[in-house]
Amino acid sequence: MRSGKRSIIEPLSPIIIPEVRSYWATHFYSILKCIDQHKNLQYSPIKLMGYPDWSLATLRGSLPVNFFGVIQNHINNWGVQYFFTSFFNQKLGGHIIVELLERLEDSYGVCFSKNLDKFSFFVSGNDSTLSYKLRERFSTTFPKFTEQYDPTSLINYSDLCLIVESSIAEEKVAIFGEVEGLYGNKLNLNSYWDKKNDLCVFGIGVVDGEGSGVYFKELEHRGVHKVLLQFERSHYVVKDFTTVLNYYYHLFLNGPSAYFQQVNEEFDYFLNYLRNNWETPINLVFSYLEKYIDGGDLVGYNDGGIAIITDLHA
């Protein structure tokens, strides 16, 4: 349990990776999910005839040779939305979200019902097909929504939805937030939140910094408390995401038979799987990668998107 003393910036304890294969599977999986599900990419399988049936081979063969170079920077920004959804639903990062919930309780002077003992993250936003049917997954929001900010508006104009639920009742509370993969420093600006839904109460961002830490920061905007979780750009989780993204660029540009410098045993395992399954239908690729994503917490899937429930008291 953290101290009750408030600070502007409070570093978190180091993130421990108990299952390396699960960790790398999450990186490879999340980038593919962004490619498959994000609507605003200039080049994506969504625009191909036959979607959602596609493979890495058909994607590369149907688009300009350097298509991934065009969209890579966008995936570096939007892709972390998909990555954090999977990462924080696992034991890899679940303790951080317990901390986030505690800070929201402190900021608003409330205590979530003890019946709310589980949480799960979902991608939201009208720019992702994964937000489809999200409204069916919760009964209320925190803070309470109003007519001005109805649930549909929150879903459409946010990036992440954290649903806290009860294992013994039907109560499901949705908490909405923003994600910035490239421009996390903007989360510190009032001008950023001026353009966002007031009921988005947390933000997760990758920020510039002199170190490689991860920390919480809190602010208030228009009377609404915001809890920010910020990763410095040199943090190994961020650097590893960028490394996987660069390997995808090399893979799509040069094809599966090209030479790839080895990284480590677990990283190479998934890279070689993609190379060997270049023509495999993408739904089978997703199913294979999902088997490695913290299987101890895996309870189901949301129409093709991963849905992991983590016990708050674990």
C-alpha positions in Angstrom: 0.0 0.0 0.0 1.4 3.4 -0.9 1.8 6.3 1.5 -1.1 8.7 1.8 1.2 11.7 1.3 0.6 13.5 -2.0 3.4 14.4 -4.3 3.5 16.1 -7.7 5.5 13.2 -9.1 5.7 9.8 -7.4 7.9 7.1 -9.0 6.6 3.6 -9.2 8.5 0.5 -8.1 10.1 -1.4 -11.0 7.9 -3.4 -13.3 8.9 -7.1 -12.9 8.4 -9.4 -15.9 7.6 -12.9 -14.5 6.9 -14.5 -17.9 9.2 -13.3 -20.7 7.4 -15.1 -23.4 4.1 -13.6 -22.4 5.7 -10.2 -22.4 7.0 -10.4 -26.0 3.8 -12.0 -27.2 2.0 -8.9 -25.9 4.2 -6.6 -28.0 3.9 -8.6 -31.2 0.2 -9.1 -30.7 -0.7 -5.5 -29.9 0.9 -4.1 -33.0 -0.9 -6.6 -35.2 -4.2 -5.7 -33.4 -3.6 -2.0 -34.2 -3.0 -2.8 -37.8 -6.1 -5.0 -37.9 -8.5 -2.8 -35.9 -7.6 0.8 -36.1 -9.7 2.7 -38.7 -7.5 5.8 -39.3 -4.4 4.1 -40.7 -3.7 5.2 -44.3 -2.8 1.6 -45.2 -4.5 -1.2 -43.4 -6.3 -4.6 -44.1 -9.6 -2.9 -43.3 -9.6 -1.5 -46.8 -8.7 -4.8 -48.5 -11.3 -6.9 -50.3 -12.1 -9.9 -48.1 -11.4 -8.3 -44.8 -11.4 -9.5 -42.0 -9.7 -12.5 -43.7 -6.2 -11.5 -44.6 -2.6 -12.6 -44.0 0.8 -10.9 -43.7 1.5 -12.0 -47.3 -1.7 -10.6 -48.7 -1.3 -7.3 -46.8 2.3 -6.8 -48.2 1.3 -7.9 -51.7 -1.7 -5.6 -51.9 -0.1 -2.4 -50.7 2.9 -0.2 -51.8 6.2 -1.7 -51.0 7.0 0.9 -48.3 3.5 1.0 -46.8 4.6 0.2 -43.3 7.1 3.0 -43.3 4.2 5.4 -44.0 2.1 4.2 -41.1 4.9 3.3 -38.6 4.8 6.6 -36.8 1.1 6.4 -36.4 1.3 2.9 -34.9 4.0 4.1 -32.6 1.4 6.6 -31.3 -1.9 4.7 -31.5 -0.4 1.2 -31.0 0.4 1.8 -27.4 -3.4 2.0 -26.8 -3.6 -1.6 -27.8 -0.5 -2.6 -26.0 -1.5 -1.0 -22.6 -4.9 -2.7 -22.9 -3.2 -6.1 -22.9 -0.3 -5.3 -20.7 -2.4 -3.9 -17.8 -4.8 -6.7 -18.0 -2.0 -9.1 -17.0 0.0 -9.7 -13.9 2.7 -7.9 -15.8 1.1 -4.5 -15.0 -1.9 -5.2 -12.9 -0.4 -3.8 -9.7 -0.1 -0.4 -11.4 -3.8 -0.3 -12.0 -4.6 -1.1 -8.4 -2.5 2.0 -7.6 -4.4 4.0 -10.2 -7.7 3.1 -8.6 -6.4 4.0 -5.2 -5.4 7.4 -6.5 -8.8 8.0 -8.1 -10.4 7.2 -4.8 -8.2 9.7 -2.9 -8.7 12.4 -5.5 -12.5 12.2 -5.4 -12.8 11.4 -1.7 -14.7 8.1 -2.4 -14.2 4.4 -1.8 -15.2 1.9 -4.4 -17.5 -0.8 -3.2 -15.6 -3.8 -1.8 -17.8 -5.8 -4.2 -15.9 -4.3 -7.1 -13.1 -6.9 -7.0 -12.0 -7.3 -10.6 -11.0 -5.0 -13.4 -10.4 -5.3 -17.2 -9.2 -2.8 -19.8 -10.8 -2.3 -23.2 -9.9 -0.2 -26.2 -12.5 2.6 -26.7 -12.8 5.4 -29.3 -14.7 5.5 -32.6 -11.4 5.1 -34.4 -11.2 1.4 -33.4 -13.5 -1.4 -34.2 -12.7 -2.9 -30.8 -15.0 -0.3 -29.2 -18.0 -2.0 -30.9 -20.5 -3.2 -28.2 -18.5 -1.6 -25.4 -21.6 0.0 -24.0 -23.0 -3.4 -23.2 -20.1 -4.1 -20.9 -20.8 -1.6 -18.1 -23.8 -0.4 -16.1 -22.5 3.0 -15.0 -19.5 5.2 -15.1 -17.2 6.9 -12.7 -17.7 9.8 -12.3 -21.4 9.6 -13.0 -22.2 10.6 -16.6 -24.7 13.4 -17.4 -26.8 14.2 -20.3 -24.0 16.4 -21.6 -21.6 13.5 -21.5 -23.6 10.4 -22.2 -22.0 7.0 -22.4 -21.8 7.0 -26.2 -19.9 10.2 -26.2 -17.5 8.8 -23.6 -16.9 5.7 -25.7 -16.5 7.6 -28.9 -14.1 10.3 -27.6 -11.7 8.4 -25.3 -8.9 5.9 -25.8 -9.2 3.4 -23.0 -12.0 2.1 -20.8 -11.2 0.5 -17.4 -14.2 -1.6 -16.2 -14.2 -2.4 -12.5 -16.7 -5.1 -11.7 -18.1 -7.5 -9.1 -17.6 -11.2 -9.1 -20.8 -11.6 -7.0 -23.1 -9.0 -8.5 -24.0 -7.4 -11.8 -22.3 -4.1 -10.9 -19.9 -2.9 -13.6 -18.3 0.6 -13.4 -16.5 2.1 -16.4 -13.7 4.6 -16.0 -12.5 6.3 -19.2 -9.1 7.8 -20.1 -6.7 9.0 -22.7 -3.5 7.5 -24.2 -0.6 9.3 -25.9 2.1 7.1 -27.3 4.3 9.8 -28.9 3.2 13.1 -27.2 2.6 12.1 -23.6 3.9 15.5 -22.4 0.7 17.0 -23.7 -1.2 15.3 -20.9 0.3 17.9 -18.6 -1.3 20.8 -20.5 -4.7 22.3 -19.8 -5.0 23.0 -23.6 -4.9 19.2 -24.1 -7.8 18.5 -21.7 -9.8 21.5 -23.1 -10.4 19.3 -26.1 -11.3 16.1 -24.2 -14.3 14.8 -22.5 -14.4 16.1 -18.9 -15.2 12.6 -17.6 -12.0 11.2 -18.9 -10.2 11.0 -15.6 -6.9 9.3 -16.3 -4.2 9.5 -18.8 -1.4 7.2 -19.8 1.5 8.6 -21.8 5.0 8.2 -23.0 7.0 11.4 -22.0 10.4 12.9 -22.6 12.6 12.6 -19.6 16.2 12.3 -18.4 15.7 8.8 -16.9 13.9 5.6 -17.6 11.2 5.6 -15.0 7.5 5.4 -14.7 5.5 7.6 -12.3 2.1 9.0 -11.3 1.2 12.6 -11.5 -2.0 14.3 -10.6 -3.7 17.5 -11.9 -7.1 19.2 -11.9 -8.8 20.6 -14.9 -12.2 22.5 -14.8 -12.8 21.0 -11.4 -12.2 17.4 -12.7 -9.3 15.5 -11.1 -7.0 13.6 -13.5 -4.5 10.9 -12.6 -1.7 10.5 -15.1 0.6 7.5 -15.5 3.7 8.5 -17.4 6.4 6.3 -18.9 9.7 8.0 -19.8 10.8 7.2 -23.3 13.8 5.3 -22.2 11.8 2.9 -20.1 12.5 -0.6 -21.3 8.8 -1.3 -22.0 8.6 1.6 -24.4 12.0 0.8 -26.0 10.9 -2.8 -26.5 7.7 -1.7 -28.2 9.7 0.4 -30.6 12.1 -2.5 -31.3 9.2 -4.8 -32.2 7.8 -2.0 -34.4 11.1 -1.6 -36.2 11.2 -5.4 -36.9 7.8 -5.3 -38.4 9.0 -2.5 -40.7 11.9 -4.7 -41.7 9.7 -7.7 -42.1 7.1 -6.0 -44.4 9.8 -4.2 -46.4 12.1 -7.1 -47.1 9.9 -10.2 -46.6 10.1 -13.2 -44.4 13.2 -14.7 -46.0 15.4 -11.6 -45.2 18.2 -11.7 -42.7 17.1 -10.5 -39.2 19.6 -9.8 -36.4 18.8 -11.9 -33.3 17.5 -10.1 -30.2 16.9 -12.8 -27.6 15.4 -16.3 -27.5 11.8 -15.3 -26.7 11.7 -12.3 -29.1 13.2 -14.4 -31.9 10.6 -17.2 -31.2 7.7 -14.9 -32.2 9.5 -13.2 -35.0 10.3 -16.6 -36.5 6.7 -17.7 -36.0 5.5 -14.8 -38.1 8.1 -15.5 -40.8 7.0 -19.1 -40.9 3.3 -18.2 -41.0 3.5 -15.5 -43.6 0.5 -16.8 -45.4 -1.5 -18.1 -42.4 -4.9 -16.5 -41.9 -4.6 -13.7 -39.4 -7.3 -15.1 -37.1 -5.1 -18.1 -36.6 -2.1 -16.0 -35.9 -4.0 -14.0 -33.3 -5.2 -17.2 -31.7 -1.7 -18.6 -31.5 -0.3 -15.4 -29.9 -3.1 -15.2 -27.5 -2.2 -18.6 -26.1 1.0 -17.1 -24.7 -0.4 -13.9 -23.2 -0.5 -14.6 -19.5 -2.8 -17.6 -19.8 -3.3 -17.7 -16.0 -5.5 -14.6 -16.2 -7.2 -15.3 -19.6 -10.9 -15.7 -19.4 -12.3 -14.9 -22.8 -12.3 -12.7 -25.9 -14.4 -9.7 -26.9 -15.3 -10.3 -30.6 -11.7 -10.9 -31.5 -10.1 -8.6 -28.9 -8.5 -10.0 -25.8 -10.4 -9.6 -22.5 -8.5 -10.5 -19.4 -9.9 -10.1 -15.9 -7.3 -9.4 -13.1 -8.3 -9.9 -9.5 -7.7 -6.7 -7.5 -6.7 -8.8 -4.4 -4.4 -11.2 -6.2 
